[in-house]
Amino acid sequence: MRRPLLALTILVSLLAVAPAAVAKKPRWKLGISDQSAATFVDAKFAPLKTTMARFVTPWDTMNPGRGRYKELLINWVDHARAAHQDILIAFETSHKFPRKAPTVTQYTKAIRRFQKAYPFIHNIQPWNEENRCQQVEGGYVVGQPICKKPKMAAVYYMAARRIFKGSKITGLDILDAKNISCHKTDCALKYIRGFLKYAKPRPKYWGLHNYADTNRFSTSRTKAIAKATKSGDIWLTETGGIVSLGKNFPYNTKRAAKALGCMFTLANSNRRITRLYVYQYFGQKKSPLFDAGLLNANLSKRPGYDVVRKRKARKCHK
């Protein structure tokens, strides 16, 4: 009788642990958003097991005379493909003419050149962070010239649909910010409403940078933007734990790791969220500048690295 009793005991033990051993597979896919091709050859990148990567490039990168930006793009794409990443490209303002928004003709010609050079890229964002207004930081103009022009964002979206036929194209790539419901045109909810007046057909995909929710341990902005967009997949095209950003977020890697846990909770909170791209892989030396890296400047791991590697969600509270 010992053998049957022993077998039954083992079977009961296995059944008891089975529910805990089988983790529920998330609805979303995980990617990285980072401007460095070196990301893909760092030894610590592969263990993150990402399947997607996002790169931001000027809308006129493929135009004559843009050699430097073209080289950066070529190098990044080559490395991302070698690392078997599904590529997402986001266009933004020209680095040569940062204050000037292109006409639809200029924009269309430029992205047609891009499509001919990269026919294998089928994930496109017509414009990056449309509602982030421009300012000068460190002698450089940052932000977008269409931050108060949702109609232009719609025009670029429709142009991209004509050029990248059969591709997945986000309608907007909206930044949540601290206040999303103000009456200024660049506030997220008003920008979305303005965009939807002109965008035809309605987008099937939306990009969202929900830094404010993730790092203020909140869910309200993400929920409100999901409600405003009404339908379609939501991609968290930039999200992550801010290590440092001015006086609002003094340097703190542990706080950033907690925010990354909240990021996964946010991703699990809505069935429409199907992708999230963690920004960013490489960090910087301690400074008040923006830093959301998973690694320190010396390439050692920050606490947030293992949060991402383990997909470790935590409640959105401080």
C-alpha positions as CSV (number, residue, x, y, z in Angstrom):
1,M,0.0,0.0,0.0
2,R,3.0,2.3,0.4
3,R,3.5,3.0,-3.3
4,P,-0.1,4.1,-4.1
5,L,-0.2,6.2,-1.0
6,L,3.2,7.9,-1.9
7,A,2.0,8.5,-5.5
8,L,-1.3,10.0,-4.2
9,T,0.7,12.3,-1.8
10,I,2.9,13.5,-4.6
11,L,-0.1,14.2,-6.9
12,V,-1.9,16.2,-4.1
13,S,1.3,18.2,-3.6
14,L,1.6,19.0,-7.2
15,L,-2.0,20.1,-7.5
16,A,-1.6,22.3,-4.5
17,V,1.3,24.3,-6.0
18,A,0.1,24.3,-9.6
19,P,-2.0,27.6,-9.4
20,A,0.9,29.5,-7.9
21,A,3.4,28.1,-10.4
22,V,1.4,29.2,-13.5
23,A,1.6,33.0,-13.9
24,K,-1.1,34.8,-15.9
25,K,0.3,35.9,-19.2
26,P,0.0,39.6,-19.7
27,R,-2.1,41.0,-22.6
28,W,0.7,43.5,-23.5
29,K,4.1,43.0,-25.1
30,L,7.2,44.7,-23.6
31,G,9.7,46.8,-25.5
32,I,12.4,49.3,-25.0
33,S,12.6,52.9,-26.2
34,D,16.1,54.2,-26.3
35,Q,18.2,56.2,-28.8
36,S,21.4,54.2,-28.5
37,A,22.3,51.3,-30.7
38,A,24.6,50.1,-28.0
39,T,21.6,49.1,-26.0
40,F,21.2,45.9,-28.1
41,V,24.8,44.7,-27.6
42,D,25.0,45.3,-23.9
43,A,25.1,41.9,-22.1
44,K,22.3,42.9,-19.7
45,F,19.8,43.7,-22.5
46,A,19.0,40.2,-23.6
47,P,17.8,39.0,-20.1
48,L,15.1,41.6,-20.3
49,K,13.5,39.5,-23.1
50,T,11.9,42.4,-24.9
51,T,10.4,41.9,-28.3
52,M,10.0,45.5,-29.5
53,A,12.1,48.6,-29.8
54,R,11.3,52.3,-30.5
55,F,13.4,55.0,-32.0
56,V,12.6,58.7,-32.5
57,T,14.0,60.4,-35.6
58,P,13.4,63.8,-37.4
59,W,10.8,63.7,-40.1
60,D,13.4,64.9,-42.6
61,T,16.1,62.3,-41.7
62,M,16.1,60.8,-45.2
63,N,16.3,64.2,-47.0
64,P,19.6,65.2,-48.7
65,G,22.1,66.8,-46.3
66,R,20.9,65.0,-43.1
67,G,23.9,62.6,-43.1
68,R,24.5,62.5,-39.3
69,Y,20.9,61.7,-38.4
70,K,20.7,59.2,-41.3
71,E,23.8,57.4,-39.9
72,L,22.3,57.3,-36.4
73,L,19.1,55.8,-37.8
74,I,20.9,53.2,-40.0
75,N,23.1,52.1,-37.1
76,W,20.2,51.8,-34.7
77,V,17.9,49.9,-37.1
78,D,20.7,47.5,-38.0
79,H,21.4,46.7,-34.3
80,A,17.7,46.4,-33.4
81,R,17.1,43.9,-36.3
82,A,20.1,41.9,-35.2
83,A,18.6,41.7,-31.7
84,H,15.3,40.5,-33.3
85,Q,13.2,43.5,-32.2
86,D,10.0,44.5,-33.8
87,I,10.8,48.1,-34.8
88,L,8.6,51.2,-34.1
89,I,9.7,54.5,-35.6
90,A,8.4,57.9,-34.3
91,F,9.0,61.0,-36.4
92,E,9.5,64.4,-34.8
93,T,10.6,68.0,-35.5
94,S,13.6,68.6,-37.8
95,H,16.8,69.1,-35.9
96,K,17.9,71.5,-38.6
97,F,14.7,73.6,-38.5
98,P,13.3,72.8,-35.1
99,R,10.9,75.7,-35.0
100,K,9.3,75.0,-38.3
101,A,6.5,72.5,-38.9
102,P,6.6,71.0,-42.4
103,T,3.8,71.4,-45.0
104,V,1.9,68.2,-45.8
105,T,3.8,68.1,-49.2
106,Q,7.2,68.3,-47.5
107,Y,6.3,65.8,-44.9
108,T,4.8,63.3,-47.4
109,K,7.9,63.4,-49.6
110,A,10.2,62.9,-46.6
111,I,8.4,59.9,-45.2
112,R,8.0,58.4,-48.6
113,R,11.8,58.3,-48.8
114,F,11.9,56.6,-45.4
115,Q,9.3,54.0,-46.5
116,K,11.4,53.2,-49.7
117,A,14.5,52.8,-47.6
118,Y,12.8,50.7,-44.9
119,P,9.9,48.7,-46.4
120,F,10.2,46.2,-43.6
121,I,9.2,48.6,-40.9
122,H,5.5,48.4,-40.3
123,N,5.0,50.3,-37.0
124,I,4.9,54.1,-37.4
125,Q,4.2,57.1,-35.3
126,P,3.6,60.2,-37.5
127,W,4.8,62.6,-34.8
128,N,6.3,62.2,-31.3
129,E,4.8,64.0,-28.3
130,E,2.7,66.4,-30.4
131,N,1.4,68.3,-27.4
132,R,4.8,69.0,-25.8
133,C,5.5,72.7,-26.4
134,Q,9.0,74.0,-27.3
135,Q,11.5,75.5,-25.0
136,V,15.3,75.9,-24.9
137,E,17.2,73.4,-22.7
138,G,21.0,73.4,-22.6
139,G,21.1,75.6,-25.7
140,Y,18.9,73.2,-27.7
141,V,15.3,73.6,-28.7
142,V,13.2,70.7,-27.3
143,G,9.5,70.1,-27.9
144,Q,7.3,70.2,-31.0
145,P,6.2,73.0,-33.2
146,I,2.7,71.6,-33.5
147,C,2.0,71.5,-29.8
148,K,-1.0,73.8,-30.3
149,K,-2.0,72.5,-33.8
150,P,-4.0,69.2,-33.5
151,K,-5.2,69.7,-37.0
152,M,-1.6,69.4,-38.3
153,A,-1.2,66.3,-36.3
154,A,-4.3,64.9,-38.0
155,V,-2.9,65.9,-41.4
156,Y,0.4,64.1,-40.7
157,Y,-1.5,61.0,-39.5
158,M,-3.5,60.8,-42.7
159,A,-0.4,61.3,-44.8
160,A,1.4,58.5,-43.0
161,R,-1.6,56.2,-43.7
162,R,-1.3,56.9,-47.4
163,I,2.4,56.1,-47.4
164,F,2.7,53.2,-45.0
165,K,-0.2,51.1,-46.3
166,G,-0.9,48.0,-44.2
167,S,1.2,49.3,-41.3
168,K,0.1,49.9,-37.7
169,I,0.0,53.7,-37.3
170,T,-0.8,55.5,-34.1
171,G,-3.1,58.5,-34.3
172,L,-1.3,60.6,-31.6
173,D,1.6,60.0,-29.4
174,I,0.3,62.1,-26.5
175,L,2.1,63.2,-23.4
176,D,0.0,63.1,-20.2
177,A,1.8,65.8,-18.1
178,K,0.7,66.8,-14.6
179,N,-2.6,68.5,-15.8
180,I,-4.3,66.9,-18.7
181,S,-7.7,68.6,-18.4
182,C,-6.8,72.3,-18.6
183,H,-8.3,74.5,-21.3
184,K,-5.0,75.1,-23.2
185,T,-4.7,73.5,-26.6
186,D,-1.6,71.5,-25.6
187,C,-3.3,69.8,-22.7
188,A,-3.8,66.2,-23.5
189,L,-7.6,65.9,-23.5
190,K,-8.2,69.0,-25.4
191,Y,-5.6,68.1,-28.0
192,I,-7.2,64.7,-28.5
193,R,-10.6,66.3,-29.0
194,G,-9.1,68.7,-31.6
195,F,-7.3,65.9,-33.4
196,L,-10.4,63.8,-33.6
197,K,-12.3,66.5,-35.5
198,Y,-10.0,66.1,-38.4
199,A,-8.5,62.6,-38.3
200,K,-10.2,60.3,-40.9
201,P,-10.5,57.4,-40.4
202,R,-10.5,57.1,-36.6
203,P,-7.1,55.6,-35.5
204,K,-6.9,52.0,-34.5
205,Y,-3.8,52.7,-32.4
206,W,-2.9,55.4,-29.9
207,G,0.5,56.3,-28.4
208,L,0.7,57.5,-24.8
209,H,3.6,58.8,-22.7
210,N,2.2,58.4,-19.2
211,Y,5.2,59.5,-17.1
212,A,3.0,61.7,-14.9
213,D,0.7,58.8,-13.8
214,T,3.6,56.3,-13.4
215,N,5.8,58.6,-11.4
216,R,3.1,60.2,-9.3
217,F,1.7,56.8,-8.5
218,S,-1.6,57.6,-10.0
219,T,-4.0,56.0,-12.5
220,S,-6.4,58.9,-13.3
221,R,-4.6,60.4,-16.3
222,T,-4.2,57.1,-18.1
223,K,-7.9,56.3,-17.5
224,A,-9.0,59.7,-18.7
225,I,-7.0,59.5,-21.9
226,A,-8.3,56.0,-22.6
227,K,-11.8,57.4,-22.2
228,A,-11.1,60.3,-24.5
229,T,-9.7,58.2,-27.3
230,K,-12.8,55.9,-26.9
231,S,-11.5,52.9,-28.9
232,G,-8.4,51.3,-30.4
233,D,-5.3,49.8,-28.9
234,I,-3.2,51.9,-26.6
235,W,0.5,51.7,-26.7
236,L,2.5,53.1,-23.8
237,T,5.2,54.2,-26.2
238,E,7.2,55.9,-23.5
239,T,6.8,55.0,-19.9
240,G,9.2,54.4,-17.0
241,G,10.6,55.3,-13.7
242,I,12.1,58.8,-13.5
243,V,15.4,58.7,-11.6
244,S,15.9,62.5,-11.8
245,L,14.1,65.5,-13.4
246,G,14.8,68.9,-11.9
247,K,13.3,69.8,-8.5
248,N,10.2,67.7,-8.9
249,F,12.1,64.4,-9.1
250,P,15.4,64.6,-7.3
251,Y,17.8,61.8,-8.0
252,N,16.4,58.6,-6.5
253,T,16.8,55.1,-8.0
254,K,14.6,53.4,-5.4
255,R,11.6,55.7,-6.1
256,A,12.1,55.1,-9.9
257,A,12.0,51.3,-9.2
258,K,8.7,51.7,-7.4
259,A,7.3,53.7,-10.3
260,L,8.2,50.9,-12.7
261,G,6.1,48.6,-10.6
262,C,3.2,51.0,-10.9
263,M,3.9,51.1,-14.6
264,F,3.1,47.4,-14.9
265,T,-0.1,47.9,-12.8
266,L,-1.2,50.6,-15.2
267,A,-0.5,48.3,-18.1
268,N,-2.6,45.6,-16.5
269,S,-5.4,48.1,-15.7
270,N,-7.0,48.3,-19.2
271,R,-7.5,45.6,-21.8
272,R,-6.8,48.2,-24.6
273,I,-3.2,48.6,-23.5
274,T,-1.3,46.1,-25.7
275,R,2.2,47.4,-25.7
276,L,4.6,49.2,-23.3
277,Y,8.0,50.6,-24.2
278,V,10.2,51.3,-21.2
279,Y,12.2,54.6,-21.5
280,Q,15.1,54.3,-21.2
281,Y,17.9,51.7,-21.0
282,F,21.0,53.8,-20.4
283,G,21.1,56.2,-17.5
284,Q,23.4,59.2,-16.8
285,K,25.7,60.5,-14.0
286,K,23.8,62.1,-11.1
287,S,22.4,65.4,-12.3
288,P,19.1,67.3,-12.4
289,L,18.6,66.4,-16.1
290,F,16.0,63.9,-17.2
291,D,17.1,60.4,-16.5
292,A,14.9,57.2,-16.4
293,G,17.6,54.7,-17.2
294,L,17.6,51.1,-16.0
295,L,21.4,51.2,-15.8
296,N,23.8,53.6,-14.1
297,A,26.3,55.6,-16.2
298,N,28.9,52.9,-15.3
299,L,26.6,50.3,-16.8
300,S,25.8,48.7,-13.4
301,K,22.2,47.7,-12.7
302,R,19.8,50.1,-11.0
303,P,17.0,48.6,-8.8
304,G,14.5,49.2,-11.6
305,Y,16.3,46.8,-13.9
306,D,15.1,43.7,-12.0
307,V,11.6,45.1,-11.7
308,V,11.5,45.2,-15.5
309,R,13.2,41.9,-16.0
310,K,10.7,40.2,-13.6
311,R,7.7,42.2,-14.9
312,K,7.0,42.9,-11.2
313,A,3.9,45.0,-10.7
314,R,3.2,46.8,-7.5
315,K,0.3,49.0,-6.3
316,C,0.4,52.6,-7.5
317,H,1.0,54.2,-4.1
318,K,4.2,55.8,-2.7
